[in-house]
């Protein structure tokens, strides 16, 4: 049966009526709580429908005021939610947004029950520096940090370079701990298999993962955020293999994949020590 103009008009009317009854999100910016504008009930994060009055919800994230405090709240929410758009709207350098947004975003329940309230409760201290510059102090990732805030082209933005450096340092520590676990496994394997050749490349990584009791996926894939691509291999092994009893102490056995860390990488030596080296040094020694 063909659809007539009258039927199409009726459908358009139904859709228009439905849209008219969609309720907007009203935000309590003090507590970062979303409410239904119709019945005033609390809403869950990105709710499509109000649980109390069943009205359709025209979802919208909070709109922070263009002020030092506002940009700080938006920035903190963006980092907590791993939202690159919120962070991009808050920082002076867009490359910082890419780094700070890495990681798995919280689900809707976590956003509603923990993230929003945590960001709202975070204590901020904004101090005057110059006419168009402020300093904002807060705690993030367990660290008290002070970042400069600039007003440029009529908008406030955060200079987040110090925080980016801190995050990279934390990721380096996590990668080092993981490689240290593989180092203990390497030492044990080497003791029990003195004349055996090493496995090659990723096979060696998997072997040591089994020896150390670590899930292979957690060892092979960088999960701490140091790699931009979540599928990037975290560690690589010497591709040609070597006889264990003949390997010199300084021989590199395992190392970070290229690009995991800024201007350097960790490597496991044949003597079981974990060493940090510049990219130039690594290319000379591998």
VENQUIVEN-V615535 format. One record per residue. BURIAL is # if it has 16 or more other C-alpha atoms within 10 Angstrom, else .. Layout:
BEGIN
burial=BURIAL
burial=BURIAL
END
This chain:
BEGIN
burial=.
burial=.
burial=.
burial=.
burial=.
burial=.
burial=.
burial=.
burial=.
burial=.
burial=.
burial=.
burial=.
burial=.
burial=.
burial=.
burial=.
burial=.
burial=.
burial=.
burial=.
burial=#
burial=#
burial=#
burial=#
burial=#
burial=#
burial=.
burial=.
burial=.
burial=.
burial=#
burial=#
burial=#
burial=#
burial=#
burial=#
burial=#
burial=.
burial=.
burial=.
burial=#
burial=#
burial=#
burial=#
burial=#
burial=#
burial=#
burial=#
burial=#
burial=.
burial=.
burial=.
burial=.
burial=#
burial=#
burial=#
burial=#
burial=#
burial=.
burial=.
burial=#
burial=.
burial=.
burial=.
burial=#
burial=.
burial=#
burial=#
burial=#
burial=#
burial=#
burial=#
burial=#
burial=#
burial=#
burial=#
burial=#
burial=#
burial=#
burial=#
burial=#
burial=#
burial=#
burial=.
burial=#
burial=#
burial=#
burial=#
burial=#
burial=#
burial=#
burial=#
burial=.
burial=.
burial=#
burial=#
burial=#
burial=#
burial=#
burial=#
burial=#
burial=#
burial=.
burial=.
burial=.
burial=.
burial=.
burial=.
burial=.
burial=#
burial=#
burial=.
burial=.
burial=#
burial=#
burial=.
burial=#
burial=#
burial=#
burial=.
burial=.
burial=.
burial=#
burial=.
burial=#
burial=.
burial=.
burial=.
burial=.
burial=.
burial=.
burial=#
burial=#
burial=#
burial=#
burial=#
burial=#
burial=.
burial=.
burial=.
burial=.
burial=.
burial=.
burial=.
burial=#
burial=#
burial=#
burial=#
burial=#
burial=#
burial=.
burial=.
burial=.
burial=.
burial=#
burial=#
burial=#
burial=#
burial=#
burial=#
burial=.
burial=#
burial=#
burial=.
burial=.
burial=#
burial=#
burial=.
burial=#
burial=#
burial=#
burial=.
burial=#
burial=#
burial=#
burial=.
burial=.
burial=#
burial=#
burial=#
burial=#
burial=#
burial=#
burial=#
burial=#
burial=#
burial=.
burial=#
burial=#
burial=.
burial=.
burial=.
burial=.
burial=.
burial=.
burial=#
burial=#
burial=#
burial=#
burial=#
burial=#
burial=.
burial=#
burial=#
burial=#
burial=#
burial=#
burial=#
burial=.
burial=#
burial=#
burial=.
burial=.
burial=.
burial=.
burial=.
burial=.
burial=#
burial=#
burial=#
burial=#
burial=#
burial=#
burial=#
burial=#
burial=#
burial=#
burial=.
burial=#
burial=.
burial=#
burial=#
burial=#
burial=#
burial=#
burial=#
burial=#
burial=.
burial=.
burial=.
burial=#
burial=.
burial=#
burial=.
burial=.
burial=#
burial=.
burial=.
burial=.
burial=#
burial=#
burial=#
burial=#
burial=#
burial=#
burial=#
burial=#
burial=#
burial=#
burial=#
burial=.
burial=.
burial=#
burial=#
burial=#
burial=#
burial=#
burial=#
burial=#
burial=#
burial=#
burial=#
burial=#
burial=.
burial=#
burial=.
burial=.
burial=#
burial=.
burial=.
burial=#
burial=.
burial=.
burial=.
burial=.
END
